């Protein structure tokens, strides 16, 4: 089950990113983290930008609403989104 932490008006959660994947895909969960695959390489923030765009699209949010809080240079990241996206986030984790 996806581990969510409520921080006021936002929800934070852990994602596990696979850069240079064959397709951009969000879905599934492993050890409490949402699995995110992006085709962008992990160079100059390109993978992080792709992660933000993909999560925003999947959750029906603007890109500015998705924040990488920690782990900008690692595969495991802490991300936060507005509280209203909780239902959509749980659907993505299935």
Secondary structure as UniProt FT lines:
FT   STRAND          4..7
FT   TURN            8..9
FT   STRAND          10..18
FT   TURN            19..20
FT   STRAND          25..30
FT   TURN            31..32
FT   STRAND          33..37
FT   TURN            44..45
FT   HELIX           46..59
FT   HELIX           63..65
FT   STRAND          67..70
FT   TURN            72..73
FT   STRAND          76..82
FT   HELIX           83..85
FT   HELIX           86..92
//
